[in-house]
């Protein structure tokens, strides 16, 4: 019974409900994928290993720090490893490139959510316009009926409500993921600067 009511509700929204449904499916898929990715990435963090690597660098044991960080799945440790094993560019450049790759992975598909946040209300607004046009098409005609006019208004309101609902649904995870990315960016930049300072001190002590 509820399934029939939901289908009827969808049909009353008019043909614009199909692209709105598509945006909803994409939004849910992206949100689930990003949640799973962040959960997996959080489990990969290894603060103990990070402390060990930084301690080796501070003591001037760069080769040992490189060995410890070589197979780590922690994004911060991976960045440090790339910096310690730079070949074709400077250490700073290598860490910047590695950090950029980590941030790109963290921000994957967020552009899709950002687009849906804007697109869904516009689709709802388009449904509003087509629904009102549908209602006015009966005005002044012999076949004017309150049911048909109200049907067009219902089409307009349903499409608008669904579009706004999808946008609000996307806004919460989008802001959350953006916050996680900014936090990751801060950690990457902080640890990169920390490694550079420690290596500079090691060079000065050796000299």
N, C-alpha and C positions, 0 to 999 in steps of 0.2 A: 504493500500500500504506500509506504514511504517512497519506494523506488519510483512508483508511478507518479507521485506528487513531484518528485525531483525532476523527472523527465518532463512533466508538464510545465514546471517552472522554467526549465531550460528552453523549451519550445516557445513559451510565451515571450522570452527575451528576444526572439527574432533571429535572423541569420547571422547577425553580428556576434552572437554568443559562441559561434564556432571558433573564430580567431581568439576570442576572450578565453575560451576553454583551452586552446593551444598554449596561450601565454601562461595560464595557470599550471598546466602540466609541466612546462619548461621550468617555471619558477620553483615548483616543488622538487623537481629532479635536481636542479642546481643547488638548492638549499640542502637537500639530503647529501649530495656528493660533497659539498663543502664541509658539512658537519662531520661526515665520516673522515674526510681528509685531515681536519684539524684534530680530531680525536687520535687518529693514528700518528700525526706529527707530534702531538703532545707526549705520547708514549715514547717517542723516539728521543726526546730530550734527555740528556745525560749530564746533569750538573756536576756529578762527581768526576766524570772524565774531563769535563771542561776545566775544573779546578786543577786536575793533575797536569793537563796540557799547559795551562798558564803557569803553573809552578815550575815546570821543566824549562819553559821559555825564560822565565825570570832568572833561573839559575844558569842560563846560557846553554842548556842542553837541547839545542834546536833539533838535532837528529832524533833524539828520543821523543820529543814533542811531536815531530812529524810521524814517527812510528805509531805512537799512541792514537793519533787522530786519523790515521790513514783509512780505516774502514768504518768510521763512525757514521751513524745516520742522523746525528744531531746537526741541525743546520748551522749553528754557530761554530761547532768544531769543524765541520766541512769547510766553512769559509776560511778558518785559520789554516787548515791543511793546504788549501789552494795558495794562501799567502806564503806559507813556508816553502812551498814547492814551485814558486813562480819561475818560469823559464823564458817566455817570450815577452814578458812585461815586468814592471816593477812589482814589488811585494804589495804596495798600496793598490796598484791597478788590478792585480790578481784578486785581492780581497774584495775590491769594488765590483768586479765582474761576478765573483762568486755570490756576493750579497745580492746583486741584481737578479741572478738566476733564482735564488731562494725566494726573493720577493715576488718575482714573476709567477713562480709556482704557487705561492700563497694567494696571489690575487687572481688566479685563473677563474674564469667564468663570472667574475664580479661585474664585468661590463654588461653581461647578459641581464643580471638582476637590475643593474642601473637603468638599462634600456626598458625593461618591463615596468619599472616604477613609473616611468614617463608614458610608456605606450598604453598600458592597461587603462588608465583614466581617459586617455584620448579615444580608445576604442569604445569605452562606455559612453563618452560624449557623442561619438558617431552614432551609437545605438540610440541615444536620446533623440538626435536629429531625425534619424530614419523613422523612429517610433512616432514622433510628433507629425512628421510628414504623412505617415500612414494614417494617423487619426484625422488629419485635415483633408485627406483624400475623400472621406465620406461626408464632409460638411457640404451642405447645399445640394446633395444628391437625393434622388428618390429613395435610395436604399439606406439612407441615414438611419443608424440604429445606435442606441447608447452602448450596447455591448461591443460593437465594432470600434467605436471611438475610445471606449475605456480599454479595449484590448491594445490599441496603439499606445496609449499612455502607459499601460502596464509594461509594454515592450521597452519603452524609453526608460522607465524607472528601474527595471530589472537589469538592463544592460549597464546603466550608470552605477548601480549598487555593486554589481559584480566587478566592474572595472576598478572602482575605488577600493573594494575589499582586497583584490589581488595586489594593488599598489601598497596598501597598508601591510599586508602579509609579507611582501618583499622588503619593505623598509626596515623592519626589525632585524632580520638576519644580515641584511646588507650593512647596516651600521655596526653590528656586532663583528662581522668579518673585517670591516675596515679598521675597527679598533684593534683587533688582533694583529693585523698587518702593521699598523703603526707601532705597536709594541715590539713586534719582531724587528722592524726597521731600527728602532732605538737600541735594541740589544745587539744587533749586527754592527751598527756604527760605534757603539760604546766599546765592544770587545775588539773591533778592528783598531781603534785608537789606542786601546790598552796594549795590544800586541806591539804596535809600532813604537810606543813609548818604552816598553820593556826591552825590545831589541836594540833600541837606540842607547839605552843605559848599558846593556851588555857590551856593545861596541865601544862605548866610552871607557868602560872598566878595563877592557882588553887593551885598548890603546894606552 
